[in-house]
Amino acid sequence: MEGKPAERPHEQDLLGLAADERAHICEEDKPQWPAHAAPQGGDGGGEAAAAAPAASTLSAEELENLTAEIIGALKTVYDPEIPADIYELGLIYKIDIDDSRLVTVDMTLTAPGCPVAGEMPVWVEDAVSAVPGVSGAKVNLTFDPPWSQDRMSDEARLALNMF
């Protein structure tokens, strides 16, 4: 291999194929959902995405509906000191749903010394576990990256008069 990059096993010479064959090959390689999408502040803030393997037994529609219900459940959890839900605050970094419908949530807190640091992950786990179709929930607490006000949605900013 003289300077030529190694080919990935699924790469093929797409130029020699008809357009419909190229599209089929490219569609097979696309995952149903992005592997990770962190919440972004200011443009819908709490938009986290669910991740699923490309060969998931859950249909895209099932995954989309289950994700919407999980997000709805997350919006029922509030930091007792802040009048906005944890999803709109941007505390949810990732929602992952596996084929057995076990949901893993990566989240953070507004500060490592948060008074409810030991309780809030349990509240999140309970809320997500209560969603019909979810087989269980696991919450991973992380402070990397640290939370900042940039992660808040416009809805949270409005609730906190931060405009």
DAFEN-V219313 format. One record per residue. N is the residue number from 0. PSI is psi in whole degrees, 0 to 359 (NA if undefined). Layout:
n = (N N)
psi = (PSI PSI)
This chain:
n = (0 1 2 3 4 5 6 7 8 9 10 11 12 13 14 15 16 17 18 19 20 21 22 23 24 25 26 27 28 29 30 31 32 33 34 35 36 37 38 39 40 41 42 43 44 45 46 47 48 49 50 51 52 53 54 55 56 57 58 59 60 61 62 63 64 65 66 67 68 69 70 71 72 73 74 75 76 77 78 79 80 81 82 83 84 85 86 87 88 89 90 91 92 93 94 95 96 97 98 99 100 101 102 103 104 105 106 107 108 109 110 111 112 113 114 115 116 117 118 119 120 121 122 123 124 125 126 127 128 129 130 131 132 133 134 135 136 137 138 139 140 141 142 143 144 145 146 147 148 149 150 151 152 153 154 155 156 157 158 159 160 161 162)
psi = (97 83 358 129 147 139 143 152 329 355 139 169 98 343 328 359 154 159 318 328 321 315 319 315 316 322 325 327 347 131 159 328 154 149 329 136 109 147 143 136 152 338 48 2 280 25 92 154 150 151 142 148 153 329 34 146 349 134 162 321 316 317 318 315 316 320 316 320 323 316 320 319 320 329 356 355 125 145 125 342 353 127 48 148 160 332 311 333 344 24 345 117 326 142 124 127 120 177 335 8 22 129 129 127 125 126 170 183 164 333 146 331 19 131 337 23 325 337 322 317 327 320 318 314 316 316 315 320 334 350 126 133 348 129 340 171 147 136 128 123 129 154 20 107 157 148 145 164 342 339 349 145 168 324 316 319 320 315 330 8 49 28 NA)
